[in-house]
Amino acid sequence: TRILFRPDITILYDINMQYETYLNCFDLWCYVHPGMTIDFTYNGKRHTLCHPEGLEGYMTNNIIKARKYRQITHPIILNGKTESIKAHEFEIPQEDGSVKKEVKNTEIKMEYQVFFTWCTNVHSESIESMANGLKTYSGGTHETGFRAAVTDAIKRYIANNNLLPAKSKIEIDGSDIRESLVALVAVKHSQP
């Protein structure tokens, strides 16, 4: 498929295209969709973008290497798919004044990819997230769920393996666990 885009002054108020913005966006799409190739030409500059390694490559190239993070652990990679049915109940007023209840079932499909590690030169958490191929700069439930899951898993591991003395007054907080955490959380959701 070949797409040629030229901005139309009759539709767009500002036809100045920001080269870096488009290049970064297309580059991200190629990470999100491994195997996709985009040939991007702008004012005579041509770039061919393709990232067959997918989001694992994004984590390595754009997060770990670009920011010069020093990993303590090898990245942990989680992939999965889930499906569920969510029932929505509606009340529909009738002409006679009664109310008819109707239930509509919605199938929800979700895929997720999570890459995370801890790094020595990061002094807080650094989490990037995406939903349906778009960066979610303000986080979202997928990012909140990941934080809670990491915190819960490590606290349970500590408790199950008696890693703290029984009468210890030390309490491990979620922020302690997530200090130095570097992660990429990506979801594809049918009902965002």
C-alpha positions as protocol buffer text, in pm:
chain_id: "A"
residue {
  index: 1
  type: THR
  ca { x: 0 y: 0 z: 0 }
}
residue {
  index: 2
  type: ARG
  ca { x: 133 y: 340 z: -94 }
}
residue {
  index: 3
  type: ILE
  ca { x: 1 y: 659 z: 65 }
}
residue {
  index: 4
  type: LEU
  ca { x: 95 y: 1006 z: -53 }
}
residue {
  index: 5
  type: PHE
  ca { x: -5 y: 1287 z: 180 }
}
residue {
  index: 6
  type: ARG
  ca { x: 6 y: 1654 z: 95 }
}
residue {
  index: 7
  type: PRO
  ca { x: -159 y: 1893 z: 344 }
}
residue {
  index: 8
  type: ASP
  ca { x: -455 y: 2089 z: 206 }
}
residue {
  index: 9
  type: ILE
  ca { x: -467 y: 2456 z: 311 }
}
residue {
  index: 10
  type: THR
  ca { x: -846 y: 2458 z: 263 }
}
residue {
  index: 11
  type: ILE
  ca { x: -885 y: 2195 z: 539 }
}
residue {
  index: 12
  type: LEU
  ca { x: -588 y: 2245 z: 771 }
}
residue {
  index: 13
  type: TYR
  ca { x: -517 y: 2582 z: 930 }
}
residue {
  index: 14
  type: ASP
  ca { x: -146 y: 2520 z: 954 }
}
residue {
  index: 15
  type: ILE
  ca { x: 18 y: 2310 z: 682 }
}
residue {
  index: 16
  type: ASN
  ca { x: 366 y: 2323 z: 830 }
}
residue {
  index: 17
  type: MET
  ca { x: 452 y: 1960 z: 892 }
}
residue {
  index: 18
  type: GLN
  ca { x: 699 y: 1896 z: 1171 }
}
residue {
  index: 19
  type: TYR
  ca { x: 955 y: 1652 z: 1030 }
}
residue {
  index: 20
  type: GLU
  ca { x: 1069 y: 1515 z: 1368 }
}
residue {
  index: 21
  type: THR
  ca { x: 711 y: 1463 z: 1486 }
}
residue {
  index: 22
  type: TYR
  ca { x: 622 y: 1250 z: 1184 }
}
residue {
  index: 23
  type: LEU
  ca { x: 952 y: 1063 z: 1185 }
}
residue {
  index: 24
  type: ASN
  ca { x: 913 y: 972 z: 1555 }
}
residue {
  index: 25
  type: CYS
  ca { x: 551 y: 869 z: 1505 }
}
residue {
  index: 26
  type: PHE
  ca { x: 629 y: 645 z: 1205 }
}
residue {
  index: 27
  type: ASP
  ca { x: 929 y: 497 z: 1388 }
}
residue {
  index: 28
  type: LEU
  ca { x: 707 y: 405 z: 1684 }
}
residue {
  index: 29
  type: TRP
  ca { x: 448 y: 246 z: 1451 }
}
residue {
  index: 30
  type: CYS
  ca { x: 719 y: 21 z: 1308 }
}
residue {
  index: 31
  type: TYR
  ca { x: 812 y: -96 z: 1661 }
}
residue {
  index: 32
  type: VAL
  ca { x: 445 y: -154 z: 1752 }
}
residue {
  index: 33
  type: HIS
  ca { x: 383 y: -345 z: 1427 }
}
residue {
  index: 34
  type: PRO
  ca { x: 694 y: -562 z: 1372 }
}
residue {
  index: 35
  type: GLY
  ca { x: 764 y: -625 z: 1007 }
}
residue {
  index: 36
  type: MET
  ca { x: 591 y: -307 z: 887 }
}
residue {
  index: 37
  type: THR
  ca { x: 814 y: -98 z: 664 }
}
residue {
  index: 38
  type: ILE
  ca { x: 757 y: 275 z: 616 }
}
residue {
  index: 39
  type: ASP
  ca { x: 943 y: 473 z: 352 }
}
residue {
  index: 40
  type: PHE
  ca { x: 916 y: 833 z: 464 }
}
residue {
  index: 41
  type: THR
  ca { x: 1028 y: 1115 z: 236 }
}
residue {
  index: 42
  type: TYR
  ca { x: 1017 y: 1473 z: 354 }
}
residue {
  index: 43
  type: ASN
  ca { x: 1168 y: 1763 z: 159 }
}
residue {
  index: 44
  type: GLY
  ca { x: 1393 y: 1522 z: -28 }
}
residue {
  index: 45
  type: LYS
  ca { x: 1512 y: 1337 z: 288 }
}
residue {
  index: 46
  type: ARG
  ca { x: 1424 y: 969 z: 272 }
}
residue {
  index: 47
  type: HIS
  ca { x: 1407 y: 730 z: 566 }
}
residue {
  index: 48
  type: THR
  ca { x: 1319 y: 361 z: 555 }
}
residue {
  index: 49
  type: LEU
  ca { x: 1186 y: 249 z: 891 }
}
residue {
  index: 50
  type: CYS
  ca { x: 1142 y: -116 z: 991 }
}
residue {
  index: 51
  type: HIS
  ca { x: 1182 y: -282 z: 1331 }
}
residue {
  index: 52
  type: PRO
  ca { x: 1125 y: -659 z: 1306 }
}
residue {
  index: 53
  type: GLU
  ca { x: 1227 y: -698 z: 1672 }
}
residue {
  index: 54
  type: GLY
  ca { x: 911 y: -510 z: 1779 }
}
residue {
  index: 55
  type: LEU
  ca { x: 867 y: -352 z: 2119 }
}
residue {
  index: 56
  type: GLU
  ca { x: 1157 y: -548 z: 2269 }
}
residue {
  index: 57
  type: GLY
  ca { x: 1377 y: -349 z: 2030 }
}
residue {
  index: 58
  type: TYR
  ca { x: 1206 y: -27 z: 2139 }
}
residue {
  index: 59
  type: MET
  ca { x: 1284 y: -108 z: 2503 }
}
residue {
  index: 60
  type: THR
  ca { x: 1648 y: -182 z: 2417 }
}
residue {
  index: 61
  type: ASN
  ca { x: 1716 y: 98 z: 2168 }
}
residue {
  index: 62
  type: ASN
  ca { x: 1491 y: 386 z: 2274 }
}
residue {
  index: 63
  type: ILE
  ca { x: 1484 y: 338 z: 2650 }
}
residue {
  index: 64
  type: ILE
  ca { x: 1787 y: 143 z: 2779 }
}
residue {
  index: 65
  type: LYS
  ca { x: 2056 y: 247 z: 2526 }
}
residue {
  index: 66
  type: ALA
  ca { x: 1929 y: 596 z: 2441 }
}
residue {
  index: 67
  type: ARG
  ca { x: 1915 y: 694 z: 2808 }
}
residue {
  index: 68
  type: LYS
  ca { x: 2236 y: 507 z: 2893 }
}
residue {
  index: 69
  type: TYR
  ca { x: 2071 y: 303 z: 3166 }
}
residue {
  index: 70
  type: ARG
  ca { x: 2285 y: 35 z: 3334 }
}
residue {
  index: 71
  type: GLN
  ca { x: 2075 y: -276 z: 3391 }
}
residue {
  index: 72
  type: ILE
  ca { x: 2098 y: -479 z: 3711 }
}
residue {
  index: 73
  type: THR
  ca { x: 1886 y: -762 z: 3568 }
}
residue {
  index: 74
  type: HIS
  ca { x: 1810 y: -898 z: 3223 }
}
residue {
  index: 75
  type: PRO
  ca { x: 1475 y: -764 z: 3104 }
}
residue {
  index: 76
  type: ILE
  ca { x: 1172 y: -960 z: 3216 }
}
residue {
  index: 77
  type: ILE
  ca { x: 927 y: -1003 z: 2929 }
}
residue {
  index: 78
  type: LEU
  ca { x: 558 y: -1082 z: 2969 }
}
residue {
  index: 79
  type: ASN
  ca { x: 321 y: -1137 z: 2675 }
}
residue {
  index: 80
  type: GLY
  ca { x: -39 y: -1244 z: 2677 }
}
residue {
  index: 81
  type: LYS
  ca { x: -391 y: -1227 z: 2541 }
}
residue {
  index: 82
  type: THR
  ca { x: -718 y: -1224 z: 2726 }
}
residue {
  index: 83
  type: GLU
  ca { x: -1084 y: -1221 z: 2629 }
}
residue {
  index: 84
  type: SER
  ca { x: -1391 y: -1154 z: 2838 }
}
residue {
  index: 85
  type: ILE
  ca { x: -1756 y: -1066 z: 2802 }
}
residue {
  index: 86
  type: LYS
  ca { x: -1888 y: -757 z: 2976 }
}
residue {
  index: 87
  type: ALA
  ca { x: -2263 y: -721 z: 3023 }
}
residue {
  index: 88
  type: HIS
  ca { x: -2420 y: -375 z: 3000 }
}
residue {
  index: 89
  type: GLU
  ca { x: -2773 y: -337 z: 3131 }
}
residue {
  index: 90
  type: PHE
  ca { x: -2995 y: -68 z: 2980 }
}
residue {
  index: 91
  type: GLU
  ca { x: -3332 y: 61 z: 3088 }
}
residue {
  index: 92
  type: ILE
  ca { x: -3552 y: 166 z: 2799 }
}
residue {
  index: 93
  type: PRO
  ca { x: -3861 y: 375 z: 2882 }
}
residue {
  index: 94
  type: GLN
  ca { x: -4177 y: 246 z: 2712 }
}
residue {
  index: 95
  type: GLU
  ca { x: -4477 y: 447 z: 2589 }
}
residue {
  index: 96
  type: ASP
  ca { x: -4700 y: 302 z: 2860 }
}
residue {
  index: 97
  type: GLY
  ca { x: -4465 y: 434 z: 3132 }
}
residue {
  index: 98
  type: SER
  ca { x: -4302 y: 102 z: 3208 }
}
residue {
  index: 99
  type: VAL
  ca { x: -3932 y: 35 z: 3175 }
}
residue {
  index: 100
  type: LYS
  ca { x: -3792 y: -246 z: 2965 }
}
residue {
  index: 101
  type: LYS
  ca { x: -3456 y: -383 z: 3072 }
}
residue {
  index: 102
  type: GLU
  ca { x: -3217 y: -498 z: 2805 }
}
residue {
  index: 103
  type: VAL
  ca { x: -2873 y: -655 z: 2836 }
}
residue {
  index: 104
  type: LYS
  ca { x: -2606 y: -612 z: 2573 }
}
residue {
  index: 105
  type: ASN
  ca { x: -2292 y: -824 z: 2590 }
}
residue {
  index: 106
  type: THR
  ca { x: -1967 y: -674 z: 2467 }
}
residue {
  index: 107
  type: GLU
  ca { x: -1669 y: -892 z: 2388 }
}
residue {
  index: 108
  type: ILE
  ca { x: -1347 y: -740 z: 2516 }
}
residue {
  index: 109
  type: LYS
  ca { x: -1017 y: -858 z: 2373 }
}
residue {
  index: 110
  type: MET
  ca { x: -681 y: -744 z: 2500 }
}
residue {
  index: 111
  type: GLU
  ca { x: -319 y: -821 z: 2422 }
}
residue {
  index: 112
  type: TYR
  ca { x: -33 y: -704 z: 2637 }
}
residue {
  index: 113
  type: GLN
  ca { x: 344 y: -687 z: 2624 }
}
residue {
  index: 114
  type: VAL
  ca { x: 547 y: -580 z: 2926 }
}
residue {
  index: 115
  type: PHE
  ca { x: 925 y: -538 z: 2941 }
}
residue {
  index: 116
  type: PHE
  ca { x: 1088 y: -441 z: 3268 }
}
residue {
  index: 117
  type: THR
  ca { x: 1419 y: -437 z: 3448 }
}
residue {
  index: 118
  type: TRP
  ca { x: 1598 y: -249 z: 3725 }
}
residue {
  index: 119
  type: CYS
  ca { x: 1888 y: -14 z: 3651 }
}
residue {
  index: 120
  type: THR
  ca { x: 2162 y: 124 z: 3876 }
}
residue {
  index: 121
  type: ASN
  ca { x: 2156 y: 480 z: 3744 }
}
residue {
  index: 122
  type: VAL
  ca { x: 1779 y: 537 z: 3774 }
}
residue {
  index: 123
  type: HIS
  ca { x: 1674 y: 681 z: 4108 }
}
residue {
  index: 124
  type: SER
  ca { x: 1298 y: 660 z: 4068 }
}
residue {
  index: 125
  type: GLU
  ca { x: 1074 y: 456 z: 3843 }
}
residue {
  index: 126
  type: SER
  ca { x: 1072 y: 514 z: 3468 }
}
residue {
  index: 127
  type: ILE
  ca { x: 768 y: 364 z: 3298 }
}
residue {
  index: 128
  type: GLU
  ca { x: 656 y: 425 z: 2942 }
}
residue {
  index: 129
  type: SER
  ca { x: 318 y: 298 z: 2833 }
}
residue {
  index: 130
  type: MET
  ca { x: 113 y: 262 z: 2518 }
}
residue {
  index: 131
  type: ALA
  ca { x: -246 y: 173 z: 2437 }
}
residue {
  index: 132
  type: ASN
  ca { x: -339 y: 67 z: 2085 }
}
residue {
  index: 133
  type: GLY
  ca { x: -8 y: 192 z: 1947 }
}
residue {
  index: 134
  type: LEU
  ca { x: -27 y: 540 z: 2100 }
}
residue {
  index: 135
  type: LYS
  ca { x: 187 y: 659 z: 2389 }
}
residue {
  index: 136
  type: THR
  ca { x: -11 y: 724 z: 2705 }
}
residue {
  index: 137
  type: TYR
  ca { x: 186 y: 1008 z: 2857 }
}
residue {
  index: 138
  type: SER
  ca { x: -45 y: 1034 z: 3158 }
}
residue {
  index: 139
  type: GLY
  ca { x: -38 y: 663 z: 3231 }
}
residue {
  index: 140
  type: GLY
  ca { x: -363 y: 471 z: 3246 }
}
residue {
  index: 141
  type: THR
  ca { x: -515 y: 166 z: 3409 }
}
residue {
  index: 142
  type: HIS
  ca { x: -266 y: -60 z: 3228 }
}
residue {
  index: 143
  type: GLU
  ca { x: 25 y: 129 z: 3387 }
}
residue {
  index: 144
  type: THR
  ca { x: -143 y: 146 z: 3729 }
}
residue {
  index: 145
  type: GLY
  ca { x: -217 y: -229 z: 3713 }
}
residue {
  index: 146
  type: PHE
  ca { x: 145 y: -305 z: 3624 }
}
residue {
  index: 147
  type: ARG
  ca { x: 276 y: -101 z: 3920 }
}
residue {
  index: 148
  type: ALA
  ca { x: 37 y: -277 z: 4158 }
}
residue {
  index: 149
  type: ALA
  ca { x: 123 y: -623 z: 4019 }
}
residue {
  index: 150
  type: VAL
  ca { x: 501 y: -572 z: 4051 }
}
residue {
  index: 151
  type: THR
  ca { x: 462 y: -441 z: 4405 }
}
residue {
  index: 152
  type: ASP
  ca { x: 231 y: -726 z: 4507 }
}
residue {
  index: 153
  type: ALA
  ca { x: 447 y: -1000 z: 4348 }
}
residue {
  index: 154
  type: ILE
  ca { x: 767 y: -885 z: 4518 }
}
residue {
  index: 155
  type: LYS
  ca { x: 599 y: -833 z: 4858 }
}
residue {
  index: 156
  type: ARG
  ca { x: 453 y: -1187 z: 4837 }
}
residue {
  index: 157
  type: TYR
  ca { x: 794 y: -1328 z: 4739 }
}
residue {
  index: 158
  type: ILE
  ca { x: 956 y: -1158 z: 5039 }
}
residue {
  index: 159
  type: ALA
  ca { x: 683 y: -1288 z: 5274 }
}
residue {
  index: 160
  type: ASN
  ca { x: 676 y: -1644 z: 5132 }
}
residue {
  index: 161
  type: ASN
  ca { x: 1053 y: -1679 z: 5157 }
}
residue {
  index: 162
  type: ASN
  ca { x: 1086 y: -1517 z: 5503 }
}
residue {
  index: 163
  type: LEU
  ca { x: 1332 y: -1258 z: 5375 }
}
residue {
  index: 164
  type: LEU
  ca { x: 1252 y: -1017 z: 5660 }
}
residue {
  index: 165
  type: PRO
  ca { x: 1293 y: -1119 z: 6025 }
}
residue {
  index: 166
  type: ALA
  ca { x: 960 y: -1209 z: 6191 }
}
residue {
  index: 167
  type: LYS
  ca { x: 969 y: -921 z: 6442 }
}
residue {
  index: 168
  type: SER
  ca { x: 1120 y: -669 z: 6205 }
}
residue {
  index: 169
  type: LYS
  ca { x: 982 y: -317 z: 6207 }
}
residue {
  index: 170
  type: ILE
  ca { x: 1095 y: -269 z: 5850 }
}
residue {
  index: 171
  type: GLU
  ca { x: 807 y: -211 z: 5614 }
}
residue {
  index: 172
  type: ILE
  ca { x: 864 y: -226 z: 5243 }
}
residue {
  index: 173
  type: ASP
  ca { x: 667 y: 30 z: 5049 }
}
residue {
  index: 174
  type: GLY
  ca { x: 570 y: 7 z: 4681 }
}
residue {
  index: 175
  type: SER
  ca { x: 796 y: 301 z: 4600 }
}
residue {
  index: 176
  type: ASP
  ca { x: 1090 y: 111 z: 4753 }
}
residue {
  index: 177
  type: ILE
  ca { x: 1025 y: -183 z: 4522 }
}
residue {
  index: 178
  type: ARG
  ca { x: 979 y: 33 z: 4213 }
}
residue {
  index: 179
  type: GLU
  ca { x: 1286 y: 248 z: 4274 }
}
residue {
  index: 180
  type: SER
  ca { x: 1522 y: 198 z: 3974 }
}
residue {
  index: 181
  type: LEU
  ca { x: 1246 y: 16 z: 3781 }
}
residue {
  index: 182
  type: VAL
  ca { x: 1247 y: 76 z: 3406 }
}
residue {
  index: 183
  type: ALA
  ca { x: 950 y: -57 z: 3211 }
}
residue {
  index: 184
  type: LEU
  ca { x: 753 y: -51 z: 2889 }
}
residue {
  index: 185
  type: VAL
  ca { x: 386 y: -149 z: 2915 }
}
residue {
  index: 186
  type: ALA
  ca { x: 193 y: -187 z: 2590 }
}
residue {
  index: 187
  type: VAL
  ca { x: -167 y: -298 z: 2546 }
}
residue {
  index: 188
  type: LYS
  ca { x: -396 y: -348 z: 2251 }
}
residue {
  index: 189
  type: HIS
  ca { x: -755 y: -318 z: 2369 }
}
residue {
  index: 190
  type: SER
  ca { x: -1075 y: -368 z: 2169 }
}
residue {
  index: 191
  type: GLN
  ca { x: -1275 y: -137 z: 2400 }
}
residue {
  index: 192
  type: PRO
  ca { x: -1033 y: 139 z: 2513 }
}
